[in-house]
Amino acid sequence: MQDSNSALLIDIRSLVQHRMIPLEPQFLRHGFRATLPALRAIRDVVKASGWWAPYLPREAGGMGLSLTHFAEVSEQLGRTPLGHYAFNCQAPDVGNLELLLAHGSPEQKGEFFEPLARGETRSCFAMTEPGRAGSNPTWLDATAIRDGDHYVINGRKWFTSSAEGAAFAIVMAVTNAAAPIHQRASMFIVPAGTAGYSVVRNIKVMGEAGEDWASHAETLFEDCRVPASARIGEEGAGFSLAQERLGPGRIHHCMRWIGICSRALELMGRRALSRELAPGQALASQQTVQHWIADSYAEIEAARLLVLDAARSVELRGQRAARVKISAIKYFTAGVLQRVLDRAIQVHGAMGLTDETPLAYWFAHERGARIYDGADESHKNVVARDVLRSLQ
Ligand SMILES: Cc1cc2nc3c(=O)[nH]c(=O)nc-3n(C[C@H](O)[C@H](O)[C@H](O)COP(=O)(O)OP(=O)(O)OC[C@H]3O[C@@H](n4cnc5c(N)ncnc54)[C@H](O)[C@@H]3O)c2cc1C
């Protein structure tokens, strides 16, 4: 960590601690929308401090941080469920911004990228379908058929995160079913309000449908006609664009999870110290609890080192060369996250299941960490194949 980034991290941690964590009870009890006015005020502070969109280049309105430095910021923001939103680096917008910056046409950048980068709009990404295994993104039912200067999109998607209220969706659909497997699909920008595009419902995740940015929707494209200029990149480039979008995204997610873990460890420790099993006998005196704390500490430290190493590897050697490291951090960190949250909840007893802390929210909503952006098993296959190949 460089000194300049150390000072930045201390300042951001302080903002999270003093302005954002106090918003958690409102968010957990009354939902995202009720918290938005306060979040907008914090966004103003973030902008005035020069911390807006830390991963975006300066000329695009961001801080221009390297992937490694952004990863460290992401850990601090991950300490609260609202941190990334306040800095305009929340999924799925961060991935869509990177995609549009790298591959959007000048018109797409003007109409979609710029308002998104300024935080005036939100977006969503519609690739996964209820009828097909999301683990194989080359096999999609959704189609986009060329019709003169337009494409006509048909398909049903789900787990389109943050679709409610999004100004546009980036949708992946098959443009040529006869093409080689990795060149069958393309990506399109579909603005909200386009005839034939609808957000059907917010899907309940572990019993909670959520709202606004904090939701996951089923989306439908029925004879949805978009101009050919809505296509991102070349026809048939959808799969490679999706892969490119997911690489840094996994590093962002992992560091956010480490932020969650470090907050959970802190909550676990404080509760163990303050809760007495009998007068003068703190829960922290129990060896089992001490071992949970020790295991969590070591696992978090190990995960952080692995993730930062993967981020450096992406910076030095590129995403493709860092592929195995990225796969390894994805399932390793998701596992650490699940175990640390589980121990923290156990230490809190019944309170751990309530909205008195963010632990229950994270336990429900971050269970998906082992599934989205590649399920554990897919990533383990990548790592195992690489190890075995090196031995042949
Ligand atoms: C919280 C959350 C947010 C999401 N947000 C978005 C979004 O914004 N946009 C979007 O398009 N999608 C999104 N998704 C969907 C996500 O990308 C898919 O869930 C993921 O790709 C897995 O696909 P699937 O759910 O269809 O599971 P399937 O592909 O049906 O896999 C089911 C299970 O099979 C096992 N499995 C899969 N492959 C292998 C293998 N090779 N070897 C062994 N076992 C295997 C795994 O255990 C896996 O969990 C989100 C999902 C979640 C949970």
The ligand as an SDF file (V2000), in Angstrom:
LIG
                    3D

 53 58  0  0  0  0  0  0  0  0999 V2000
  -27.3460  -12.0760   -5.9810 C   0  0  0  0  0  0  0  0  0  0  0  0
  -27.2080  -12.3930   -7.4390 C   0  0  0  0  0  0  0  0  0  0  0  0
  -27.0950  -11.3530   -8.3610 C   0  0  0  0  0  0  0  0  0  0  0  0
  -27.0210  -11.6260   -9.7170 C   0  0  0  0  0  0  0  0  0  0  0  0
  -26.9710  -10.5860  -10.6110 N   0  0  0  0  0  0  0  0  0  0  0  0
  -26.9910  -10.8480  -11.9360 C   0  0  0  0  0  0  0  0  0  0  0  0
  -27.0660   -9.7820  -12.8970 C   0  0  0  0  0  0  0  0  0  0  0  0
  -27.0800   -8.5920  -12.5350 O   0  0  0  0  0  0  0  0  0  0  0  0
  -27.1510  -10.1060  -14.2160 N   0  0  0  0  0  0  0  0  0  0  0  0
  -27.1580  -11.3890  -14.6610 C   0  0  0  0  0  0  0  0  0  0  0  0
  -27.2350  -11.6030  -15.8650 O   0  0  0  0  0  0  0  0  0  0  0  0
  -27.0890  -12.4210  -13.7700 N   0  0  0  0  0  0  0  0  0  0  0  0
  -27.0200  -12.1790  -12.4390 C   0  0  0  0  0  0  0  0  0  0  0  0
  -26.9890  -13.2280  -11.5450 N   0  0  0  0  0  0  0  0  0  0  0  0
  -27.0680  -14.5980  -12.0280 C   0  0  0  0  0  0  0  0  0  0  0  0
  -25.7430  -15.3290  -11.9300 C   0  0  0  0  0  0  0  0  0  0  0  0
  -24.8680  -14.8500  -12.9070 O   0  0  0  0  0  0  0  0  0  0  0  0
  -26.0500  -16.8370  -12.0760 C   0  0  0  0  0  0  0  0  0  0  0  0
  -26.8000  -17.2260  -10.9500 O   0  0  0  0  0  0  0  0  0  0  0  0
  -24.7840  -17.6730  -12.1890 C   0  0  0  0  0  0  0  0  0  0  0  0
  -24.1530  -17.4570  -13.4290 O   0  0  0  0  0  0  0  0  0  0  0  0
  -25.0990  -19.1750  -12.0400 C   0  0  0  0  0  0  0  0  0  0  0  0
  -26.0780  -19.5450  -12.9680 O   0  0  0  0  0  0  0  0  0  0  0  0
  -27.4020  -20.3120  -12.4670 P   0  0  0  0  0  0  0  0  0  0  0  0
  -27.9730  -19.6100  -11.3210 O   0  0  0  0  0  0  0  0  0  0  0  0
  -28.2650  -20.5070  -13.6740 O   0  0  0  0  0  0  0  0  0  0  0  0
  -26.8950  -21.7080  -11.9350 O   0  0  0  0  0  0  0  0  0  0  0  0
  -26.5680  -23.0110  -12.8350 P   0  0  0  0  0  0  0  0  0  0  0  0
  -25.7040  -22.6360  -13.9940 O   0  0  0  0  0  0  0  0  0  0  0  0
  -27.8400  -23.7150  -13.1000 O   0  0  0  0  0  0  0  0  0  0  0  0
  -25.6780  -23.8480  -11.8280 O   0  0  0  0  0  0  0  0  0  0  0  0
  -26.2520  -24.4470  -10.6700 C   0  0  0  0  0  0  0  0  0  0  0  0
  -25.1590  -25.0630   -9.8370 C   0  0  0  0  0  0  0  0  0  0  0  0
  -24.5110  -26.0580  -10.6010 O   0  0  0  0  0  0  0  0  0  0  0  0
  -23.1800  -26.1900  -10.1450 C   0  0  0  0  0  0  0  0  0  0  0  0
  -22.2810  -26.0750  -11.2940 N   0  0  0  0  0  0  0  0  0  0  0  0
  -22.3240  -25.1670  -12.2830 C   0  0  0  0  0  0  0  0  0  0  0  0
  -21.3070  -25.3600  -13.1430 N   0  0  0  0  0  0  0  0  0  0  0  0
  -20.6050  -26.4130  -12.6940 C   0  0  0  0  0  0  0  0  0  0  0  0
  -19.4480  -27.0930  -13.1240 C   0  0  0  0  0  0  0  0  0  0  0  0
  -18.7920  -26.7020  -14.2290 N   0  0  0  0  0  0  0  0  0  0  0  0
  -19.0020  -28.1420  -12.3840 N   0  0  0  0  0  0  0  0  0  0  0  0
  -19.6600  -28.5300  -11.2760 C   0  0  0  0  0  0  0  0  0  0  0  0
  -20.7520  -27.9230  -10.8100 N   0  0  0  0  0  0  0  0  0  0  0  0
  -21.2270  -26.8710  -11.5050 C   0  0  0  0  0  0  0  0  0  0  0  0
  -22.9180  -25.0720   -9.1500 C   0  0  0  0  0  0  0  0  0  0  0  0
  -23.0190  -25.5810   -7.8320 O   0  0  0  0  0  0  0  0  0  0  0  0
  -24.0550  -24.1020   -9.4110 C   0  0  0  0  0  0  0  0  0  0  0  0
  -24.3920  -23.3300   -8.2630 O   0  0  0  0  0  0  0  0  0  0  0  0
  -27.0320  -12.9760  -10.1640 C   0  0  0  0  0  0  0  0  0  0  0  0
  -27.1330  -14.0140   -9.2370 C   0  0  0  0  0  0  0  0  0  0  0  0
  -27.2150  -13.7410   -7.8880 C   0  0  0  0  0  0  0  0  0  0  0  0
  -27.3360  -14.8830   -6.9340 C   0  0  0  0  0  0  0  0  0  0  0  0
  1  2  1  0
  2  3  1  0
  2 52  2  0
  3  4  2  0
  4  5  1  0
  4 50  1  0
  5  6  2  0
  6  7  1  0
  6 13  1  0
  7  8  2  0
  7  9  1  0
  9 10  1  0
 10 11  2  0
 10 12  1  0
 12 13  2  0
 13 14  1  0
 14 15  1  0
 14 50  1  0
 15 16  1  0
 16 17  1  0
 16 18  1  0
 18 19  1  0
 18 20  1  0
 20 21  1  0
 20 22  1  0
 22 23  1  0
 23 24  1  0
 24 25  2  0
 24 26  1  0
 24 27  1  0
 27 28  1  0
 28 29  2  0
 28 30  1  0
 28 31  1  0
 31 32  1  0
 32 33  1  0
 33 34  1  0
 33 48  1  0
 34 35  1  0
 35 36  1  0
 35 46  1  0
 36 37  1  0
 36 45  1  0
 37 38  2  0
 38 39  1  0
 39 40  1  0
 39 45  2  0
 40 41  1  0
 40 42  2  0
 42 43  1  0
 43 44  2  0
 44 45  1  0
 46 47  1  0
 46 48  1  0
 48 49  1  0
 50 51  2  0
 51 52  1  0
 52 53  1  0
M  END
$$$$
